[in-house]
Amino acid sequence: MSILWALSKVIPIKVNWGVLGFTVLVTAIGLVGWQIDSKAFERGFSESDAQWGERLEIELRRQDAANQRALQLAQIEIQQLQEAKDVLDATVSRITQSVLEDPDADNRAIGTSSVQRLNSILD
């Protein structure tokens, strides 16, 4: 109480020291509560950041694995399509060569060899 007595000598107005003491006490409790809340808030953010960081890393690894698998499947499909294209190119080349060698190529009607070539396309 000596601080309050000293203040009463410095401040010439009448002050209800009980109300002032209560106000100081409530303000101090509020500041302590605010500090506790602030620290808890910061700790919550750091824990949340760590948790979401782990989840993000797991998700990124999962997406990368899925992308790699999709690329592998696409490469296999490209290879299969290339093989099918090579077979078709060889067939077209063979048919074109046989057309060029056909002695009946100048005839207006379709000959037996032309029918056989057309049938080979459908097979």
C-alpha positions as CSV (number, residue, x, y, z in Angstrom):
1,M,0.0,0.0,0.0
2,S,3.0,2.3,0.2
3,I,2.8,2.9,-3.6
4,L,-0.8,3.9,-3.4
5,W,0.0,6.2,-0.4
6,A,2.8,7.8,-2.4
7,L,0.5,8.3,-5.4
8,S,-2.1,9.9,-3.2
9,K,0.4,12.5,-2.2
10,V,1.4,13.2,-5.8
11,I,-2.1,13.2,-7.3
12,P,-4.0,16.0,-5.6
13,I,-7.5,14.8,-6.6
14,K,-9.6,12.4,-4.7
15,V,-9.3,8.9,-6.1
16,N,-11.2,5.9,-5.0
17,W,-8.1,3.7,-4.5
18,G,-10.2,0.5,-4.2
19,V,-11.7,1.0,-7.7
20,L,-8.2,1.9,-9.1
21,G,-6.7,-1.2,-7.5
22,F,-9.5,-3.3,-8.8
23,T,-9.0,-1.8,-12.3
24,V,-5.3,-2.5,-12.2
25,L,-5.9,-6.1,-11.1
26,V,-8.5,-6.7,-13.8
27,T,-6.2,-5.2,-16.4
28,A,-3.3,-7.3,-15.3
29,I,-5.4,-10.5,-15.4
30,G,-6.6,-9.5,-18.9
31,L,-3.0,-9.0,-20.1
32,V,-1.9,-12.3,-18.7
33,G,-4.9,-14.0,-20.3
34,W,-4.2,-12.3,-23.6
35,Q,-0.5,-13.5,-23.5
36,I,-1.6,-17.0,-22.8
37,D,-4.1,-16.9,-25.6
38,S,-1.5,-15.5,-28.0
39,K,1.0,-18.2,-27.2
40,A,-1.6,-20.9,-27.5
41,F,-2.7,-19.4,-30.9
42,E,0.9,-19.4,-32.1
43,R,1.5,-23.0,-30.9
44,G,-1.8,-24.0,-32.6
45,F,-0.6,-22.5,-35.9
46,S,2.8,-24.2,-35.7
47,E,1.2,-27.6,-34.9
48,S,-1.3,-27.1,-37.7
49,D,1.5,-26.1,-40.1
50,A,3.4,-29.3,-39.2
51,Q,0.3,-31.5,-39.6
52,W,-0.7,-30.0,-43.0
53,G,2.9,-30.0,-44.2
54,E,3.0,-33.8,-43.6
55,R,-0.3,-34.3,-45.3
56,L,0.8,-32.2,-48.2
57,E,4.0,-34.2,-48.6
58,I,2.1,-37.4,-48.6
59,E,-0.4,-36.1,-51.2
60,L,2.4,-34.9,-53.4
61,R,4.1,-38.3,-53.3
62,R,0.8,-40.0,-54.1
63,Q,0.2,-37.7,-57.1
64,D,3.7,-38.2,-58.3
65,A,3.4,-42.0,-58.1
66,A,0.0,-41.8,-59.9
67,N,1.5,-39.6,-62.7
68,Q,4.5,-42.0,-63.1
69,R,2.1,-44.9,-63.5
70,A,0.0,-43.0,-66.0
71,L,3.1,-42.2,-68.0
72,Q,4.2,-45.8,-68.0
73,L,0.8,-47.0,-69.2
74,A,0.8,-44.2,-71.9
75,Q,4.3,-45.4,-73.1
76,I,3.0,-49.0,-73.3
77,E,0.0,-47.8,-75.3
78,I,2.2,-45.7,-77.6
79,Q,4.4,-48.7,-78.3
80,Q,1.4,-50.9,-79.1
81,L,0.0,-48.3,-81.4
82,Q,3.3,-47.9,-83.1
83,E,3.5,-51.7,-83.7
84,A,0.0,-51.7,-85.1
85,K,0.9,-48.7,-87.4
86,D,4.0,-50.6,-88.6
87,V,1.9,-53.6,-89.5
88,L,-0.6,-51.4,-91.4
89,D,2.2,-49.6,-93.2
90,A,3.7,-52.9,-94.2
91,T,0.3,-54.1,-95.5
92,V,-0.2,-50.8,-97.5
93,S,3.3,-51.1,-98.9
94,R,2.7,-54.7,-99.9
95,I,-0.6,-53.9,-101.6
96,T,0.8,-50.9,-103.3
97,Q,3.7,-52.9,-104.7
98,S,1.3,-55.6,-105.9
99,V,-0.9,-53.0,-107.6
100,L,2.1,-51.6,-109.5
101,E,3.0,-55.1,-110.6
102,D,-0.5,-56.1,-111.7
103,P,-0.7,-56.7,-115.4
104,D,-4.4,-56.0,-115.4
105,A,-4.1,-52.5,-113.8
106,D,-5.2,-50.7,-117.0
107,N,-8.4,-52.7,-117.3
108,R,-11.7,-50.8,-116.5
109,A,-13.1,-53.7,-114.5
110,I,-11.8,-55.2,-111.3
111,G,-9.8,-58.3,-111.9
112,T,-9.2,-61.3,-109.7
113,S,-6.0,-60.0,-108.2
114,S,-7.7,-56.6,-107.4
115,V,-10.5,-58.5,-105.6
116,Q,-7.9,-60.5,-103.6
117,R,-6.1,-57.3,-102.6
118,L,-9.3,-55.7,-101.4
119,N,-10.2,-58.8,-99.5
120,S,-6.8,-58.8,-97.8
121,I,-7.4,-55.3,-96.5
122,L,-10.6,-56.5,-94.8
123,D,-8.8,-59.4,-93.2
